Amino acid sequence: MKTWLTTTALALSLAMPAIAQDYQPDPNAKAGGSIVITYKDDVATLDPAIGYDWQNWSMIKSIFDGLMDYAPGTTELRPGLAESYDISDDGQVFTFHLRPGVKFHNGREVTADDVKYSLDRVTNPATQSPGAGFFGSIKGYDEIASGASETLAGVTVVDPMTVQIELSRPDATFLHVMALNFASVVPQEAVEAAGADFGKQPVGTGAYSLAEWTIGQRLVFAKNADYWRDGVPYLDEIVFEVGQEPIVALLRLQNGEVDVPGDGIPPAKFQEVMADPEQAARVVEGGQLHTGYITMNVNTAPFDNVKVRQAVNMAINKDRIVQIINGRAVPANQPLPPSMPGYTEGYEGYAFDPEGAKTLLAEAGVGDGFETELYVMNTDPNPRIAQAIQQDLSAIGISAQIQSLAQANVIEAGGNGSAPMIWSGGMAWIADFPDPSNFYGPILGCAGAVQGGWNWSWYCNEDLDAKATEADSMADPSQAEARLKLWSDVYVGIMADAPWAPVFNEQRYTMKSARMGGADELYVDPVSIPVNYDYVYVTE
């Protein structure tokens, strides 16, 4: 057995990811104060088993903790609720030793039973978690997913402070999975007391607790004075004001009434902001493992015909769409972004070719065109992007009626299969962790093609699923190159089937008020998207 403590900074054997030194509190930070964050839409849920959009992701991270975590502003793993852990020589048995004295917001101490309950809950089909498929390598996952069992056979409570997780196969991504929001530890009594409302009445162990939620108006997070990490959080309170148009939010930031516009800089104001030195100085830019794409529901005619899906790929003028967002992206030709391991260099994807697209539609038997619907989140610039897509589709005979809705409604339509096409902007995929597998399971794999899932194309290729499983079982360091080659083959195979039309890979831009402190990377945190609230502070 190999034991790894919180201070370990080694690359684990069996190709496990490196573990970061624990974060040291900022010596310049000032404790106390309150900040205001704005969003156009209300928050759908704060249940870590359910929440899966960029708006609620960092909120959930501030309310809950899992066994593993990431160093702030990085993609480097560090232990969370696990003080230490052991890994068997074959890489299939993980034994996590919990930190003593960690308490839920309701005052009860966390135990290994809570870890088991939380993993059983997130994988139980009744929970309808879009992240259930992440846990597919745990022994007993297939049985709980099919309803044959109510618990994961591979998760065992050794004693009140020790939980053992046995995998059915080596999994090179497992520690990353244990750092996902979906792996957050929740108290069974609070979940059962709230029932379906747990997402509105969350109880976790995180740096903040939910103090108020006035639907359609605001959420208030209060500092957890008993938080188990020393020195943080710095802020006493975070106020999330919802129902705020991004243009209004920017004006309020300029007037000193808002600290971070959660929806970012409105595209229509981007050039104006960047041209003003005082405002530009408060802009934070960061790279991201992101792809914006159009989904096509393969269960809905005529998108059940691969030639129709290929035609849509060929109809989209990606360069023009990039111009709509002021050049803050590069055209995409495959699901993976260029900075992601496994990206296929030299692959060109589908060229912009409207005439070729018309030929494919004719071959598919819909040469006269057809009518469909394109769902889109109603925050700018997404409706304008949808209009550009609509025009491109019209040029090849496809008449797409735009359904511009609140984010939660688009997510619901994708998850229940009622949306034939979705432009993913505002909800587009940003990697949960820096591994090619993360762009597959929840959004392109069979496990995500379920009610409430995020595979909005409802695409399921069992052969590619088998290759994906094989790739993630290649945990030996000597297999690293072969593993990435196999992932490349998976994504090239997906592009042949064309359930998506990848459009662009976007950079992130946000702003902060003059009084906000903390490193820039906390405001474009690659994991706590969009902001790592636990480590930011105010200077006045």
C-alpha positions as CSV (number, residue, x, y, z in Angstrom):
1,M,0.0,0.0,0.0
2,K,1.2,3.5,-0.7
3,T,0.2,6.3,1.7
4,W,-0.2,9.9,0.5
5,L,-0.5,12.8,3.0
6,T,-1.8,16.3,2.6
7,T,1.8,17.6,2.1
8,T,2.7,15.0,-0.5
9,A,3.9,16.6,-3.8
10,L,4.6,13.6,-5.9
11,A,3.4,12.1,-9.2
12,L,1.6,9.0,-8.1
13,S,2.6,5.7,-9.6
14,L,0.0,4.1,-11.9
15,A,-0.2,7.4,-13.8
16,M,-2.2,9.0,-11.0
17,P,-2.2,12.8,-11.2
18,A,0.3,14.9,-9.2
19,I,-0.7,16.2,-5.7
20,A,-0.2,19.8,-4.9
21,Q,1.3,21.3,-1.8
22,D,-1.5,22.7,0.3
23,Y,-2.4,26.4,-0.3
24,Q,-1.1,29.0,2.1
25,P,-3.5,31.8,3.0
26,D,-2.7,35.1,1.4
27,P,-0.7,37.3,3.9
28,N,-2.2,40.4,2.3
29,A,-5.8,39.3,2.7
30,K,-8.1,41.3,4.9
31,A,-10.8,39.3,6.7
32,G,-14.4,40.4,6.7
33,G,-16.7,42.3,4.4
34,S,-19.4,41.5,1.9
35,I,-19.4,41.4,-1.9
36,V,-22.1,41.4,-4.6
37,I,-22.2,39.1,-7.5
38,T,-24.8,39.4,-10.3
39,Y,-26.5,36.9,-12.6
40,K,-29.2,37.3,-15.2
41,D,-30.8,33.9,-14.3
42,D,-31.8,32.4,-11.0
43,V,-29.9,29.4,-9.8
44,A,-31.4,26.1,-10.7
45,T,-30.2,24.1,-7.7
46,L,-27.4,23.9,-5.1
47,D,-27.6,20.1,-4.7
48,P,-24.1,18.8,-5.6
49,A,-25.5,15.6,-7.1
50,I,-27.6,17.6,-9.5
51,G,-26.1,21.0,-10.2
52,Y,-24.0,21.0,-13.3
53,D,-23.8,24.4,-14.9
54,W,-21.1,27.2,-14.8
55,Q,-23.4,29.4,-12.7
56,N,-23.9,27.1,-9.8
57,W,-20.7,25.1,-10.0
58,S,-18.5,27.5,-7.8
59,M,-21.4,28.1,-5.5
60,I,-21.7,24.4,-4.8
61,K,-18.0,24.2,-4.3
62,S,-18.2,26.8,-1.6
63,I,-21.0,25.0,0.3
64,F,-19.7,21.4,0.0
65,D,-16.4,19.5,0.1
66,G,-15.4,16.1,-1.2
67,L,-12.6,13.7,-0.3
68,M,-10.3,15.4,-2.8
69,D,-10.0,19.1,-3.9
70,Y,-7.9,21.4,-6.1
71,A,-5.3,24.0,-5.1
72,P,-7.0,27.4,-5.7
73,G,-6.6,28.8,-9.2
74,T,-5.0,25.5,-10.5
75,T,-5.9,22.0,-11.7
76,E,-3.5,20.5,-9.2
77,L,-5.2,18.0,-6.8
78,R,-4.9,18.2,-3.1
79,P,-6.7,16.2,-0.3
80,G,-10.0,17.6,0.9
81,L,-12.1,15.9,3.6
82,A,-9.5,13.0,3.4
83,E,-6.5,13.8,5.5
84,S,-4.6,11.0,3.8
85,Y,-5.2,8.0,1.6
86,D,-3.6,4.7,0.6
87,I,-3.6,3.2,-2.8
88,S,-3.1,-0.5,-3.4
89,D,-0.3,-1.8,-5.6
90,D,-2.7,-2.6,-8.4
91,G,-4.2,0.8,-8.2
92,Q,-7.8,-0.5,-7.7
93,V,-8.3,0.0,-3.9
94,F,-8.3,3.5,-2.4
95,T,-8.5,3.8,1.4
96,F,-9.4,7.4,2.5
97,H,-8.7,8.5,6.1
98,L,-11.0,11.4,7.1
99,R,-10.0,14.5,8.9
100,P,-11.2,14.4,12.5
101,G,-13.6,17.1,13.8
102,V,-15.0,18.3,10.4
103,K,-18.6,19.3,10.9
104,F,-21.6,19.8,8.6
105,H,-23.3,23.2,8.8
106,N,-25.9,21.5,11.0
107,G,-23.2,20.9,13.6
108,R,-22.8,17.1,13.2
109,E,-19.4,15.6,12.6
110,V,-18.6,14.0,9.3
111,T,-18.1,10.2,9.3
112,A,-17.3,7.5,6.7
113,D,-21.0,6.6,6.7
114,D,-21.7,10.0,5.1
115,V,-19.1,9.3,2.4
116,K,-20.8,6.0,1.5
117,Y,-24.3,7.5,1.6
118,S,-23.2,10.3,-0.7
119,L,-21.7,8.0,-3.3
120,D,-24.6,5.7,-3.1
121,R,-27.0,8.6,-3.6
122,V,-25.2,10.2,-6.6
123,T,-25.1,6.9,-8.4
124,N,-28.7,5.8,-7.6
125,P,-30.8,6.4,-10.8
126,A,-33.6,7.8,-8.6
127,T,-31.4,10.8,-7.9
128,Q,-31.1,11.5,-11.7
129,S,-27.6,12.9,-11.3
130,P,-26.0,14.0,-14.5
131,G,-22.7,13.0,-13.0
132,A,-23.5,9.4,-12.1
133,G,-21.4,8.1,-15.0
134,F,-18.2,9.5,-13.6
135,F,-18.3,6.8,-10.9
136,G,-18.6,3.9,-13.4
137,S,-15.2,2.4,-12.4
138,I,-16.4,1.8,-8.8
139,K,-17.2,-1.9,-8.1
140,G,-20.9,-2.4,-8.1
141,Y,-21.7,0.7,-10.3
142,D,-23.5,-1.4,-12.9
143,E,-25.7,-3.0,-10.3
144,I,-26.8,0.2,-8.7
145,A,-27.3,1.9,-12.1
146,S,-29.6,-0.9,-13.3
147,G,-31.6,-0.9,-10.1
148,A,-30.4,-4.3,-9.0
149,S,-28.7,-2.8,-5.9
150,E,-29.2,0.3,-3.8
151,T,-25.6,0.5,-2.7
152,L,-22.2,0.5,-4.3
153,A,-20.5,-2.8,-3.4
154,G,-17.1,-1.3,-3.8
155,V,-17.6,1.4,-1.1
156,T,-17.0,0.0,2.4
157,V,-17.0,1.8,5.8
158,V,-13.9,0.4,7.6
159,D,-14.5,2.5,10.7
160,P,-16.1,5.8,11.5
161,M,-13.1,7.7,10.0
162,T,-12.0,5.4,7.2
163,V,-13.7,4.5,3.9
164,Q,-12.4,2.1,1.3
165,I,-13.3,2.3,-2.4
166,E,-12.6,-0.6,-4.6
167,L,-12.6,-0.2,-8.4
168,S,-13.7,-2.8,-10.9
169,R,-10.8,-1.7,-13.1
170,P,-7.8,0.7,-12.9
171,D,-9.0,4.2,-13.5
172,A,-6.4,6.9,-14.3
173,T,-8.9,9.7,-13.5
174,F,-10.3,8.4,-10.2
175,L,-8.7,11.0,-7.8
176,H,-10.0,13.7,-10.1
177,V,-13.5,12.1,-9.9
178,M,-13.3,12.3,-6.1
179,A,-12.7,16.1,-6.4
180,L,-15.8,16.7,-8.5
181,N,-18.9,18.4,-7.0
182,F,-20.8,15.2,-7.6
183,A,-18.5,13.5,-5.0
184,S,-19.4,16.1,-2.3
185,V,-20.3,14.6,1.1
186,V,-23.8,15.4,2.3
187,P,-25.6,14.5,5.5
188,Q,-28.4,11.9,5.0
189,E,-30.7,13.4,7.6
190,A,-30.6,16.8,5.9
191,V,-31.3,15.3,2.5
192,E,-34.2,13.2,3.8
193,A,-35.7,16.1,5.7
194,A,-35.6,18.4,2.6
195,G,-36.5,15.8,0.1
196,A,-36.8,17.3,-3.4
197,D,-36.0,20.7,-1.9
198,F,-32.4,19.8,-0.8
199,G,-31.1,21.8,-3.7
200,K,-32.8,24.9,-2.1
201,Q,-31.9,23.9,1.5
202,P,-28.3,22.6,1.1
203,V,-26.2,21.5,4.1
204,G,-22.5,20.8,3.5
205,T,-19.1,21.3,5.2
206,G,-17.9,24.1,3.0
207,A,-16.5,27.5,3.6
208,Y,-20.0,29.1,3.3
209,S,-23.5,28.1,4.2
210,L,-26.7,29.3,2.6
211,A,-28.3,32.0,4.7
212,E,-31.0,33.2,2.4
213,W,-32.6,32.4,-0.9
214,T,-35.3,34.6,-2.2
215,I,-36.3,33.0,-5.5
216,G,-35.9,35.4,-8.4
217,Q,-34.1,38.0,-6.3
218,R,-31.0,36.9,-4.4
219,L,-29.1,34.3,-2.5
220,V,-26.9,35.1,0.5
221,F,-24.0,33.0,1.6
222,A,-22.7,33.4,5.2
223,K,-19.1,32.6,6.3
224,N,-18.7,29.2,8.0
225,A,-16.9,30.2,11.2
226,D,-16.1,26.5,11.9
227,Y,-14.6,25.8,8.5
228,W,-11.9,23.2,8.7
229,R,-9.4,24.9,6.5
230,D,-7.3,27.5,8.5
231,G,-7.5,31.1,7.5
232,V,-10.3,31.0,5.0
233,P,-12.8,32.1,3.9
234,Y,-12.0,35.8,4.2
235,L,-15.4,37.3,3.4
236,D,-18.2,37.4,5.9
237,E,-20.9,37.3,3.3
238,I,-21.5,36.9,-0.4
239,V,-24.7,38.3,-2.0
240,F,-25.8,36.9,-5.4
241,E,-28.3,39.1,-7.0
242,V,-30.2,37.4,-9.8
243,G,-32.4,38.8,-12.5
244,Q,-29.7,41.3,-13.4
245,E,-29.2,42.1,-17.1
246,P,-25.5,41.9,-17.9
247,I,-25.5,45.5,-19.3
248,V,-27.1,46.8,-16.0
249,A,-24.6,44.8,-14.0
250,L,-21.7,46.4,-15.8
251,L,-23.1,49.8,-15.1
252,R,-23.5,49.0,-11.5
253,L,-20.0,47.7,-11.3
254,Q,-18.8,51.0,-12.8
255,N,-20.8,52.8,-10.1
256,G,-19.3,50.7,-7.3
257,E,-22.5,48.7,-6.5
258,V,-21.3,45.3,-7.9
259,D,-18.0,43.5,-7.3
260,V,-18.1,40.8,-10.0
261,P,-20.6,40.5,-12.9
262,G,-21.2,36.8,-12.9
263,D,-22.2,36.7,-16.6
264,G,-19.0,38.4,-17.6
265,I,-18.5,41.4,-19.8
266,P,-21.4,41.9,-22.2
267,P,-20.1,41.3,-25.7
268,A,-21.6,44.6,-26.9
269,K,-19.5,46.5,-24.3
270,F,-16.3,44.5,-24.6
271,Q,-14.4,46.8,-26.9
272,E,-15.6,49.8,-25.0
273,V,-14.3,48.3,-21.7
274,M,-11.0,47.3,-23.2
275,A,-10.5,50.8,-24.7
276,D,-10.8,52.4,-21.3
277,P,-7.5,52.0,-19.3
278,E,-9.2,52.3,-15.9
279,Q,-11.8,49.6,-16.8
280,A,-9.3,47.4,-18.7
281,A,-7.1,47.3,-15.6
282,R,-9.9,45.4,-13.8
283,V,-10.4,42.9,-16.6
284,V,-9.2,39.4,-15.9
285,E,-8.4,37.0,-18.8
286,G,-7.8,33.3,-18.5
287,G,-7.5,30.3,-20.7
288,Q,-10.0,27.5,-20.3
289,L,-10.6,23.9,-21.5
290,H,-13.7,24.9,-23.3
291,T,-15.7,24.0,-26.4
292,G,-18.9,25.6,-27.7
293,Y,-21.0,23.3,-29.8
294,I,-24.4,22.6,-31.4
295,T,-26.0,19.3,-30.3
296,M,-28.3,17.3,-32.6
297,N,-30.7,14.9,-31.0
298,V,-29.9,11.6,-32.8
299,N,-33.3,10.2,-31.6
300,T,-35.2,12.9,-33.5
301,A,-35.7,12.7,-37.2
302,P,-34.1,13.7,-39.4
303,F,-31.1,14.0,-37.1
304,D,-31.1,10.2,-36.8
305,N,-29.5,10.3,-40.2
306,V,-25.7,10.8,-40.0
307,K,-25.6,12.6,-43.3
308,V,-28.0,15.3,-42.0
309,R,-25.7,15.8,-39.0
310,Q,-22.7,16.0,-41.2
311,A,-24.5,18.6,-43.4
312,V,-25.1,20.8,-40.3
313,N,-21.4,20.6,-39.5
314,M,-20.6,21.8,-43.1
315,A,-23.2,24.6,-43.0
316,I,-21.8,26.5,-40.0
317,N,-19.6,29.5,-40.7
318,K,-17.5,29.4,-37.6
319,D,-15.3,32.3,-38.5
320,R,-18.3,34.6,-38.6
321,I,-19.5,33.4,-35.2
322,V,-16.1,34.0,-33.7
323,Q,-16.4,37.6,-35.0
324,I,-19.7,38.0,-33.1
325,I,-17.9,37.5,-29.8
326,N,-15.1,40.0,-30.8
327,G,-12.6,37.3,-31.7
328,R,-12.4,35.9,-28.1
329,A,-12.2,32.3,-29.4
330,V,-10.8,30.1,-32.2
331,P,-12.9,27.9,-34.5
332,A,-13.2,24.3,-33.2
333,N,-13.0,21.2,-35.4
334,Q,-13.4,18.5,-32.8
335,P,-14.9,18.1,-29.3
336,L,-11.6,18.6,-27.4
337,P,-10.0,22.0,-27.2
338,P,-6.4,22.4,-28.5
339,S,-4.9,22.6,-25.0
340,M,-6.4,19.3,-23.9
341,P,-4.3,16.2,-23.9
342,G,-5.6,13.8,-26.6
343,Y,-6.4,16.7,-29.1
344,T,-5.9,15.3,-32.6
345,E,-3.3,17.5,-34.3
346,G,-3.8,17.8,-38.0
347,Y,-7.5,16.8,-37.9
348,E,-9.4,19.3,-40.0
349,G,-13.0,18.3,-39.3
350,Y,-15.7,19.6,-41.6
351,A,-14.9,22.5,-43.8
352,F,-17.5,25.3,-44.3
353,D,-19.2,24.0,-47.5
354,P,-22.9,24.9,-47.9
355,E,-23.1,23.3,-51.4
356,G,-21.6,20.1,-50.0
357,A,-24.1,20.2,-47.2
358,K,-27.0,20.5,-49.6
359,T,-25.7,17.4,-51.4
360,L,-25.6,15.4,-48.2
361,L,-29.2,16.5,-47.4
362,A,-30.3,15.3,-50.8
363,E,-28.6,12.0,-50.2
364,A,-30.4,11.7,-46.8
365,G,-33.8,12.2,-48.5
366,V,-34.4,15.8,-47.2
367,G,-33.1,17.7,-50.2
368,D,-36.1,20.0,-49.9
369,G,-35.1,21.0,-46.4
370,F,-37.0,20.6,-43.1
371,E,-38.2,22.5,-40.1
372,T,-36.7,22.1,-36.6
373,E,-36.1,24.1,-33.4
374,L,-32.8,25.5,-32.0
375,Y,-32.7,26.0,-28.3
376,V,-30.5,28.7,-26.8
377,M,-29.8,30.4,-23.5
378,N,-31.2,33.9,-23.5
379,T,-28.1,35.8,-22.3
380,D,-26.2,37.8,-24.9
381,P,-24.3,36.9,-27.1
382,N,-26.0,33.5,-27.3
383,P,-29.2,34.6,-29.1
384,R,-27.1,36.5,-31.6
385,I,-25.0,33.4,-32.2
386,A,-28.2,31.4,-32.6
387,Q,-29.4,33.8,-35.2
388,A,-26.2,33.3,-37.1
389,I,-26.6,29.6,-36.9
390,Q,-30.2,30.0,-38.0
391,Q,-29.0,31.9,-41.1
392,D,-26.4,29.3,-41.9
393,L,-29.0,26.5,-41.7
394,S,-31.5,28.5,-43.8
395,A,-28.9,28.7,-46.6
396,I,-29.0,24.9,-47.0
397,G,-32.8,24.6,-46.6
398,I,-33.1,24.0,-42.9
399,S,-35.7,26.3,-41.2
400,A,-34.8,26.4,-37.5
401,Q,-37.1,28.2,-35.1
402,I,-35.1,29.7,-32.2
403,Q,-36.3,28.9,-28.7
404,S,-34.5,31.5,-26.5
405,L,-35.0,30.5,-22.9
406,A,-33.5,30.8,-19.4
407,Q,-30.6,28.6,-18.8
408,A,-32.5,26.2,-16.6
409,N,-35.2,25.7,-19.2
410,V,-32.6,24.9,-21.9
411,I,-30.9,22.4,-19.6
412,E,-34.2,20.8,-18.9
413,A,-35.1,20.5,-22.6
414,G,-31.7,18.9,-23.3
415,G,-32.0,16.5,-20.4
416,N,-35.4,15.3,-21.2
417,G,-34.7,14.9,-24.9
418,S,-37.3,17.4,-26.2
419,A,-34.8,19.7,-27.8
420,P,-33.8,18.7,-31.4
421,M,-30.9,21.1,-31.5
422,I,-29.2,23.2,-28.8
423,W,-26.5,25.9,-29.0
424,S,-24.6,25.2,-25.9
425,G,-23.3,28.8,-25.4
426,G,-23.4,29.9,-21.7
427,M,-23.6,26.3,-20.8
428,A,-20.9,25.0,-23.1
429,W,-18.5,22.4,-21.9
430,I,-15.6,23.5,-19.7
431,A,-13.6,20.6,-18.4
432,D,-14.2,19.4,-14.9
433,F,-10.6,18.2,-14.9
434,P,-7.8,18.3,-17.4
435,D,-8.2,14.9,-19.0
436,P,-9.7,13.9,-22.3
437,S,-12.1,11.5,-20.6
438,N,-14.0,14.4,-19.1
439,F,-15.2,15.6,-22.5
440,Y,-16.7,12.1,-23.2
441,G,-18.6,10.4,-20.3
442,P,-21.1,13.1,-19.3
443,I,-21.7,14.7,-22.7
444,L,-21.0,12.2,-25.4
445,G,-21.0,8.8,-23.7
446,C,-23.9,6.4,-23.2
447,A,-23.9,7.1,-19.5
448,G,-24.9,10.7,-20.1
449,A,-27.7,9.9,-22.5
450,V,-30.3,9.5,-19.8
451,Q,-33.1,11.6,-18.3
452,G,-31.5,14.6,-16.7
453,G,-28.2,14.0,-18.3
454,W,-25.9,16.3,-20.2
455,N,-25.6,14.3,-23.4
456,W,-28.1,16.4,-25.2
457,S,-27.5,14.7,-28.5
458,W,-28.6,11.5,-26.8
459,Y,-25.7,9.9,-28.7
460,C,-24.6,6.4,-27.6
461,N,-22.0,4.5,-29.5
462,E,-21.2,1.3,-27.6
463,D,-18.0,0.6,-29.5
464,L,-16.6,4.0,-28.6
465,D,-17.8,3.5,-25.1
466,A,-15.8,0.4,-24.9
467,K,-12.7,2.2,-26.2
468,A,-13.3,5.0,-23.7
469,T,-13.4,2.4,-20.9
470,E,-10.2,0.8,-22.2
471,A,-8.4,4.2,-22.3
472,D,-9.3,5.0,-18.8
473,S,-8.1,1.6,-17.6
474,M,-4.6,2.3,-19.0
475,A,-3.2,3.6,-15.7
476,D,0.4,2.4,-16.1
477,P,2.8,5.3,-16.9
478,S,4.2,3.3,-19.8
479,Q,0.8,3.4,-21.4
480,A,0.3,7.2,-21.3
481,E,1.0,7.8,-25.0
482,A,-1.1,4.9,-26.1
483,R,-3.9,6.1,-23.9
484,L,-4.0,9.5,-25.5
485,K,-3.9,7.9,-28.9
486,L,-6.9,5.8,-28.1
487,W,-8.7,8.9,-26.8
488,S,-7.9,10.6,-30.1
489,D,-9.4,7.7,-32.0
490,V,-12.6,8.0,-29.9
491,Y,-13.1,11.7,-30.7
492,V,-12.3,11.2,-34.4
493,G,-14.9,8.4,-34.4
494,I,-17.4,10.8,-32.8
495,M,-16.8,13.4,-35.5
496,A,-17.5,10.8,-38.1
497,D,-20.9,10.2,-36.5
498,A,-21.3,14.0,-36.0
499,P,-23.7,14.2,-33.0
500,W,-22.2,17.7,-32.5
501,A,-21.2,20.6,-34.6
502,P,-18.2,22.0,-32.6
503,V,-18.1,25.7,-33.2
504,F,-15.4,27.4,-31.1
505,N,-13.0,27.3,-28.2
506,E,-13.4,30.4,-26.0
507,Q,-11.2,32.4,-23.7
508,R,-12.6,33.6,-20.4
509,Y,-12.9,37.3,-19.6
510,T,-14.4,38.8,-16.4
511,M,-14.1,42.0,-14.4
512,K,-13.8,42.8,-10.7
513,S,-14.4,45.9,-8.7
514,A,-11.4,48.0,-7.6
515,R,-11.8,46.8,-4.0
516,M,-11.5,43.1,-4.8
517,G,-8.3,41.4,-3.7
518,G,-6.8,38.0,-4.4
519,A,-4.8,36.6,-7.4
520,D,-6.2,37.0,-10.8
521,E,-6.4,33.2,-11.3
522,L,-9.0,33.0,-8.6
523,Y,-11.4,35.0,-10.8
524,V,-10.9,32.6,-13.8
525,D,-10.3,29.5,-11.7
526,P,-10.2,26.5,-14.0
527,V,-12.1,24.4,-11.5
528,S,-14.2,26.7,-9.3
529,I,-15.9,28.3,-12.4
530,P,-16.4,31.2,-12.6
531,V,-14.9,32.4,-9.3
532,N,-13.2,30.7,-6.3
533,Y,-15.2,32.5,-3.6
534,D,-13.3,30.9,-0.8
535,Y,-10.1,32.8,-1.4
536,V,-11.1,36.2,-2.7
537,Y,-11.4,39.2,-0.4
538,V,-12.0,42.9,-0.2
539,T,-9.3,45.5,0.4
540,E,-11.5,48.1,2.0
